[in-house]
Amino acid sequence: MPEAPQSGDARCPGVILLHGIARTSASLKKLERALQASGFTTLKIDYSSRSKPISAIVDDIHPAIVHFAERDAPLHFVAHSMGGLVARAYIARHRPARLGRVVMLGTPNRGSEVADLLQGFLPYRAFYGPAGLELTTTPAAAPNALPAIDYPVGVIAGNRFIDPVAGLFVLPKPNDGRVSVQSTMLSGMTDHVVVKASHTGLLRHPVAIEQTIAFLQDSRFRAASVT
């Protein structure tokens, strides 16, 4: 269930926070606190990432976003991993009237080579469910089938990995252990930056957090922090 807005008032810019597959909104807590300290009002949303396809997830999160979007302020999205695809799908179907900017951290915008490799294995299919099968690099899969963007998007990629098998032998280099830097690229994106962090580490990395806030404020990343 979505949480109530955590800070600010109706005039503060709002940020919808969307977690990745097999994660929960708790994974976004450090990032959320930094956003609140920078003057944003936040709404974390938990969704059934392992049991429903992306289109059904969009339906599930819509009521909470509609209510939050009633505020007289810009509405931004910050999303980790598959959450970025959920954000793209949501905006395509239910574009908010005051849509602001979107930041994606480690989102497989061109699909996941890991999903390509594992989609035929029962444990992968059982654990990651319908959405996991939508993350492949094929043209018909969700990452490549979503409409083109026409709003400001900043993409943050990681280039460090913890899992040596995926990082060294499955994914093109550089990668974050789950998503390659090249797969995070999105046609029409406003800006792109690479941070020395793993896929899950992006949510805690101080540079990634700083860059997220910078893009929401200025529609660009800060070159001085690119490491």
HELIX and SHEET records of a PDB file:
HELIX    1   1 SER A   25  LEU A   28  5                                   4    
HELIX    2   2 LYS A   29  ALA A   37  1                                   9    
HELIX    3   3 ILE A   54  PHE A   68  1                                  15    
HELIX    4   4 MET A   82  HIS A   94  1                                  13    
HELIX    5   5 GLU A  113  LEU A  118  1                                   6    
HELIX    6   6 LEU A  122  LEU A  133  1                                  12    
HELIX    7   7 ALA A  142  ALA A  145  1                                   4    
HELIX    8   8 PRO A  164  VAL A  165  1                                   2    
HELIX    9   9 ALA A  166  VAL A  170  3                                   5    
HELIX   10  10 VAL A  181  THR A  184  1                                   4    
HELIX   11  11 GLY A  201  LEU A  203  5                                   3    
HELIX   12  12 PRO A  206  ASP A  218  1                                  13    
HELIX   13  13 ALA A  223  SER A  225  5                                   3    
SHEET    1   A 6 THR A  41  ILE A  45  0                                        
SHEET    2   A 6 GLY A  14  LEU A  18  1                                        
SHEET    3   A 6 LEU A  75  HIS A  80  1                                        
SHEET    4   A 6 LEU A  99  LEU A 105  1                                        
SHEET    5   A 6 VAL A 153  GLY A 158  1                                        
SHEET    6   A 6 ASP A 191  VAL A 195  1                                        
END                                                                             
